[in-house]
């Protein structure tokens, strides 16, 4: 890539100013030579007609001499003015070029550094205002790239960790079987089956997340009946709640307006939220599905009486693989990206989702907001 230098920018700016100045001086000089004499001759003639006897005694030669003197004086005046204008223009252009070249050079250098992966670079916002706005935009871009790179590195590490855990279990048990250290048993095979299931779920979730975030997922937006979607979810997860001893309650009004949503995707989101609530609610606890109409939207909530979420963790619960308690989440079978998928699916339907919790040990509430269908 051809390197950018402040000297080249200053030279180009100076040259552009000088070209504009030369064009202006040329126009003025041509105008004086072509337009000035006729105007002067007409004015002189009118003055002689009204000037009396003294003007009548001026000969033609004297008039020509007067015009020649006028032309010479005007030409010299224009020449001196052009010289002064050139000096001032050169000084002003150098001043302006240096003010522009410095920040532009710094931003060009920063962009080259970002192209090589140095996203921590920042440029100073200086005058003029336009360059300051450009510098601010470049800093925002650098910050976004740095954050994205951090997420990428974290994602790779998390995926590697999630895959390594079941693979280690599988390999250890298989090596034990091969060496004859471990005796085959139904319990062992069940463990191996569970670990392969974890790998399968992780791969499926990652594939689905990539499709959702890339917008490569078909949505059938329709006038969806909220209660119908909730009843489907309750039927699917009811047995899991009963097996763990967690009560599942509904607190919904008899009538709710229809919402603009894909019913199947809404069921998927509610399933993710209920599975998350069940995972973090101990036996004897309660999970409540609620709904209400508010501000042109219908809000669906899943509230539990489980472990809750500390305030410092709330802003991150929808991030990939984020866990407030990593060990407990892994042992519970969560892949760590279910809530990320839920958020992506809801936002794809012009909705929103948020998490709230009074604190650790005091339960949590996840609320989905969808537009009312007209």
C-alpha positions as CSV (number, residue, x, y, z in Angstrom):
1,X,0.0,0.0,0.0
2,X,1.3,3.4,-1.0
3,X,2.2,5.2,2.2
4,X,0.6,8.5,3.0
5,X,2.8,11.4,4.1
6,X,2.0,14.8,5.5
7,X,4.4,16.5,3.1
8,X,2.5,15.1,0.1
9,X,-0.9,16.3,1.5
10,X,0.5,19.7,2.3
11,X,2.0,20.0,-1.3
12,X,-1.3,19.0,-2.9
13,X,-3.3,21.5,-0.7
14,X,-0.8,24.3,-1.5
15,X,-1.0,23.4,-5.2
16,X,-4.8,23.5,-5.2
17,X,-4.8,26.9,-3.5
18,X,-2.2,28.3,-6.0
19,X,-4.3,27.0,-8.9
20,X,-7.4,28.7,-7.6
21,X,-5.4,31.9,-7.0
22,X,-3.9,31.8,-10.5
23,X,-7.3,31.3,-12.1
24,X,-8.7,34.3,-10.1
25,X,-5.8,36.5,-11.1
26,X,-6.1,35.6,-14.7
27,X,-9.8,36.3,-14.7
28,X,-9.2,39.7,-13.1
29,X,-6.3,40.6,-15.5
30,X,-8.3,39.6,-18.6
31,X,-11.3,41.5,-17.3
32,X,-9.3,44.7,-16.7
33,X,-7.7,44.5,-20.2
34,X,-10.9,43.8,-22.1
35,X,-13.6,45.5,-20.1
36,X,-11.7,48.3,-18.4
37,X,-10.7,50.4,-21.4
38,X,-14.2,50.7,-23.0
39,X,-15.7,51.6,-19.7
40,X,-13.0,54.2,-19.2
41,X,-13.4,55.6,-22.7
42,X,-17.1,56.0,-22.3
43,X,-16.7,57.6,-18.9
44,X,-14.1,60.0,-20.2
45,X,-16.2,61.0,-23.2
46,X,-19.2,61.7,-21.0
47,X,-17.0,63.8,-18.7
48,X,-15.6,65.8,-21.6
49,X,-19.1,66.6,-22.9
50,X,-20.1,68.0,-19.6
51,X,-16.7,69.3,-18.5
52,X,-16.6,72.6,-20.5
53,X,-13.9,74.4,-22.6
54,X,-10.9,72.9,-21.0
55,X,-11.9,69.3,-21.9
56,X,-12.8,70.4,-25.4
57,X,-9.2,71.6,-26.0
58,X,-7.9,68.0,-25.3
59,X,-6.6,66.5,-28.5
60,X,-7.1,62.9,-29.6
61,X,-3.4,62.2,-28.8
62,X,-3.9,63.4,-25.2
63,X,-6.9,61.2,-24.9
64,X,-5.0,58.2,-26.1
65,X,-2.2,59.0,-23.7
66,X,-4.6,59.3,-20.8
67,X,-6.0,55.9,-21.7
68,X,-2.5,54.4,-21.9
69,X,-1.6,55.8,-18.6
70,X,-4.8,54.4,-17.1
71,X,-4.1,50.9,-18.5
72,X,-0.5,51.0,-17.2
73,X,-1.6,52.1,-13.8
74,X,-4.4,49.5,-13.6
75,X,-2.0,46.7,-14.8
76,X,0.6,47.6,-12.2
77,X,-2.0,47.8,-9.5
78,X,-3.4,44.3,-10.4
79,X,0.1,42.9,-10.6
80,X,1.0,44.2,-7.1
81,X,-2.3,43.0,-5.7
82,X,-1.7,39.6,-7.3
83,X,1.8,39.4,-5.8
84,X,0.4,40.4,-2.3
85,X,-2.5,37.9,-2.7
86,X,0.0,35.1,-3.7
87,X,2.1,35.7,-0.6
88,X,-0.9,35.8,1.7
89,X,-2.4,32.7,0.0
90,X,0.8,30.7,0.3
91,X,1.1,31.6,4.0
92,X,-2.6,30.8,4.6
93,X,-2.5,27.6,2.6
94,X,0.6,26.4,4.5
95,X,-1.1,27.1,7.8
96,X,-4.3,25.3,6.8
97,X,-2.5,22.5,5.2
98,X,-0.5,21.8,8.3
99,X,-3.6,21.9,10.5
100,X,-5.3,19.4,8.2
101,X,-2.3,17.2,7.3
102,X,-1.4,16.4,10.9
103,X,-4.7,14.9,12.0
104,X,-5.2,13.2,8.6
105,X,-1.8,11.6,8.8
106,X,-2.5,10.4,12.3
107,X,-5.8,8.9,11.2
108,X,-4.2,7.3,8.2
109,X,-1.5,5.8,10.5
110,X,-4.2,4.6,12.9
111,X,-6.2,2.9,10.1
112,X,-3.1,1.1,9.0
113,X,-2.5,-0.1,12.5
114,X,-6.1,-1.3,12.8
115,X,-5.7,-3.2,9.5
116,X,-2.9,-5.2,11.1
117,X,-5.1,-6.0,14.2
118,X,-3.9,-3.2,16.6
119,X,-7.4,-2.2,17.7
120,X,-6.3,-0.4,20.8
121,X,-5.0,2.5,18.8
122,X,-6.8,5.9,19.2
123,X,-6.5,9.3,17.6
124,X,-6.8,12.7,19.2
125,X,-9.8,14.7,18.2
126,X,-8.6,18.2,17.1
127,X,-9.8,21.1,15.1
128,X,-11.4,21.6,12.6
129,X,-14.8,20.3,13.6
130,X,-15.1,18.0,10.6
131,X,-11.8,16.3,11.3
132,X,-12.7,16.0,15.0
133,X,-15.9,14.2,14.0
134,X,-14.0,11.9,11.7
135,X,-11.5,11.2,14.5
136,X,-14.3,10.4,16.9
137,X,-15.9,8.0,14.3
138,X,-12.5,6.3,13.8
139,X,-12.1,5.9,17.6
140,X,-15.6,4.4,17.8
141,X,-14.7,2.0,15.0
142,X,-11.5,1.0,16.7
143,X,-13.4,0.4,20.0
144,X,-16.1,-1.7,18.2
145,X,-13.4,-3.7,16.4
146,X,-11.5,-4.2,19.7
147,X,-14.7,-5.4,21.4
148,X,-15.5,-7.7,18.5
149,X,-12.0,-9.1,18.6
150,X,-12.3,-9.7,22.3
151,X,-15.6,-11.5,21.8
152,X,-14.1,-13.6,19.1
153,X,-11.2,-14.7,21.2
154,X,-13.5,-15.4,24.1
155,X,-15.8,-17.4,21.9
156,X,-13.0,-19.5,20.6
157,X,-11.8,-20.2,24.1
158,X,-15.3,-21.0,25.4
159,X,-16.1,-23.3,22.5
160,X,-12.8,-25.1,22.9
161,X,-13.5,-25.5,26.7
162,X,-17.0,-26.7,26.1
163,X,-15.8,-29.3,23.6
164,X,-12.8,-30.3,25.6
165,X,-14.8,-31.2,28.7
166,X,-17.0,-34.0,27.2
167,X,-14.2,-35.1,24.9
168,X,-11.9,-35.6,28.0
169,X,-14.6,-37.7,29.7
170,X,-15.2,-39.8,26.5
171,X,-11.5,-40.4,25.9
172,X,-10.7,-41.3,29.5
173,X,-13.5,-43.8,29.7
174,X,-12.8,-45.3,26.3
175,X,-9.1,-45.6,27.1
176,X,-10.1,-47.4,30.4
177,X,-12.3,-49.8,28.4
178,X,-9.5,-50.5,25.9
179,X,-6.9,-51.1,28.7
180,X,-9.4,-53.2,30.6
181,X,-9.2,-50.9,33.7
182,X,-12.9,-50.0,33.5
183,X,-15.5,-52.7,33.2
184,X,-18.3,-52.2,30.7
185,X,-21.6,-51.4,32.4
186,X,-25.0,-49.8,31.5
187,X,-24.1,-46.9,33.7
188,X,-20.9,-46.2,31.9
189,X,-22.6,-46.4,28.5
190,X,-25.2,-44.0,29.7
191,X,-22.5,-41.6,30.8
192,X,-20.8,-41.8,27.4
193,X,-24.2,-41.3,25.7
194,X,-24.8,-38.2,27.8
195,X,-21.5,-36.7,26.9
196,X,-22.1,-37.2,23.2
197,X,-25.4,-35.6,23.7
198,X,-23.8,-32.6,25.2
199,X,-21.5,-32.3,22.1
200,X,-24.4,-32.7,19.8
201,X,-26.4,-30.0,21.6
202,X,-23.5,-27.6,21.6
203,X,-22.9,-28.0,17.8
204,X,-26.6,-27.6,17.1
205,X,-26.8,-24.5,19.3
206,X,-23.8,-22.9,17.7
207,X,-25.1,-23.7,14.2
208,X,-28.5,-22.2,15.0
209,X,-26.9,-19.1,16.7
210,X,-24.8,-18.4,13.6
211,X,-27.8,-18.7,11.3
212,X,-29.9,-16.4,13.5
213,X,-27.3,-13.8,13.9
214,X,-26.6,-13.9,10.1
215,X,-30.3,-13.4,9.4
216,X,-30.3,-16.8,7.6
217,X,-33.5,-18.1,9.3
218,X,-37.0,-18.2,8.0
219,X,-39.6,-16.4,10.1
220,X,-43.4,-16.7,9.5
221,X,-44.6,-13.6,11.1
222,X,-48.4,-13.7,11.7
223,X,-51.1,-12.7,14.2
224,X,-50.1,-15.0,16.9
225,X,-52.3,-16.0,19.9
226,X,-50.1,-15.7,23.0
227,X,-52.0,-18.2,25.1
228,X,-51.7,-20.9,22.3
229,X,-47.9,-20.5,22.3
230,X,-47.8,-20.7,26.1
231,X,-50.0,-23.8,26.3
232,X,-47.7,-25.6,23.8
233,X,-44.6,-24.8,25.9
234,X,-46.3,-25.9,29.1
235,X,-47.2,-29.2,27.5
236,X,-43.6,-29.8,26.4
237,X,-41.9,-28.9,29.6
238,X,-44.5,-30.0,32.2
239,X,-43.0,-33.4,32.8
240,X,-39.5,-31.9,33.4
241,X,-40.8,-29.6,36.1
242,X,-42.8,-32.3,37.8
243,X,-39.8,-34.6,37.8
244,X,-37.6,-32.0,39.6
245,X,-40.4,-30.9,42.0
246,X,-40.7,-27.3,40.7
247,X,-44.2,-25.8,40.4
248,X,-45.1,-24.2,37.1
249,X,-47.9,-21.6,37.3
250,X,-49.7,-19.4,34.8
251,X,-50.8,-15.8,35.7
252,X,-52.3,-14.5,32.5
253,X,-55.5,-12.5,31.8
254,X,-58.3,-14.3,30.0
255,X,-58.0,-12.1,26.9
256,X,-54.8,-10.8,25.3
257,X,-54.4,-9.1,21.9
258,X,-52.6,-11.0,19.2
259,X,-48.9,-10.2,18.6
260,X,-46.7,-10.0,15.5
261,X,-44.6,-13.1,15.9
262,X,-43.6,-16.4,14.5
263,X,-45.4,-18.9,16.9
264,X,-42.9,-21.6,16.5
265,X,-40.0,-19.3,17.3
266,X,-41.9,-17.8,20.2
267,X,-42.4,-21.3,21.6
268,X,-38.7,-21.9,21.1
269,X,-37.8,-18.8,23.1
270,X,-40.2,-19.6,25.9
271,X,-38.8,-23.1,26.0
272,X,-35.3,-21.7,26.4
273,X,-36.4,-19.4,29.2
274,X,-38.3,-22.1,31.1
275,X,-35.4,-24.5,30.8
276,X,-33.1,-21.8,32.1
277,X,-35.5,-21.1,35.0
278,X,-35.8,-24.8,35.8
279,X,-32.0,-25.2,35.8
280,X,-31.6,-22.5,38.4
281,X,-34.6,-23.2,40.6
282,X,-34.2,-25.9,43.3
283,X,-36.9,-28.5,44.2
284,X,-39.8,-26.9,45.9
285,X,-39.4,-23.6,44.0
286,X,-41.9,-22.0,41.6
287,X,-41.7,-20.7,38.1
288,X,-44.4,-18.4,36.9
289,X,-45.4,-17.5,33.3
290,X,-47.1,-14.1,33.2
291,X,-48.4,-11.8,30.5
292,X,-49.8,-8.3,30.3
293,X,-50.6,-5.6,27.7
294,X,-48.5,-2.5,28.0
295,X,-47.9,0.5,25.6
296,X,-48.9,-1.2,22.4
297,X,-47.1,-4.4,23.3
298,X,-47.6,-7.7,25.0
299,X,-45.1,-8.6,27.7
300,X,-44.5,-12.2,28.5
301,X,-42.5,-13.0,31.6
302,X,-40.9,-16.0,33.1
303,X,-40.2,-15.5,36.8
304,X,-38.5,-18.0,39.1
305,X,-37.7,-18.3,42.8
306,X,-34.2,-19.7,42.1
307,X,-30.6,-18.6,42.5
308,X,-31.1,-15.2,41.1
309,X,-28.6,-13.0,39.3
310,X,-26.1,-10.6,41.0
311,X,-26.3,-7.0,39.7
312,X,-22.8,-7.2,38.1
313,X,-23.9,-10.2,36.0
314,X,-27.2,-8.8,34.7
315,X,-25.8,-6.8,31.8
316,X,-24.0,-10.0,30.5
317,X,-26.6,-12.8,30.8
318,X,-27.4,-12.7,27.0
319,X,-23.7,-12.9,26.0
320,X,-22.4,-16.1,24.5
321,X,-21.2,-18.7,27.1
322,X,-21.5,-16.1,29.9
323,X,-22.1,-17.8,33.3
324,X,-22.3,-16.3,36.7
325,X,-21.6,-19.8,38.1
326,X,-19.8,-21.8,35.4
327,X,-19.4,-25.0,37.2
328,X,-23.1,-25.3,38.2
329,X,-24.2,-24.4,34.7
330,X,-22.1,-27.0,33.0
331,X,-23.2,-29.7,35.4
332,X,-26.8,-28.8,34.6
333,X,-26.2,-29.4,30.9
334,X,-26.6,-25.8,29.6
335,X,-24.6,-24.9,26.5
336,X,-24.3,-21.3,27.6
337,X,-25.8,-19.8,24.4
338,X,-29.5,-20.5,24.9
339,X,-30.2,-17.0,26.1
340,X,-28.2,-15.6,23.2
341,X,-30.3,-17.5,20.8
342,X,-33.5,-16.3,22.5
343,X,-32.4,-12.7,22.2
344,X,-31.5,-13.0,18.6
345,X,-34.9,-14.7,17.8
346,X,-36.9,-12.1,19.6
347,X,-35.0,-9.1,18.1
348,X,-35.5,-10.7,14.6
349,X,-39.3,-10.3,15.3
350,X,-39.0,-6.6,16.2
351,X,-39.3,-7.5,19.9
352,X,-37.1,-7.1,22.9
353,X,-36.0,-9.2,25.9
354,X,-34.6,-8.2,29.3
355,X,-33.5,-9.8,32.5
356,X,-34.2,-8.5,36.0
357,X,-33.3,-9.9,39.4
358,X,-33.3,-8.5,43.0
359,X,-30.0,-10.2,43.6
360,X,-28.4,-13.6,44.3
361,X,-30.7,-16.1,45.9
362,X,-33.8,-14.0,45.2
363,X,-35.0,-15.3,41.8
364,X,-34.9,-13.8,38.3
365,X,-37.4,-12.6,35.7
366,X,-37.0,-12.7,32.0
367,X,-39.4,-10.5,30.0
368,X,-40.2,-10.8,26.3
369,X,-41.9,-7.8,24.7
370,X,-43.7,-8.1,21.3
371,X,-45.7,-5.7,19.2
372,X,-49.5,-6.1,19.1
373,X,-50.7,-7.1,15.7
374,X,-53.1,-4.6,14.1
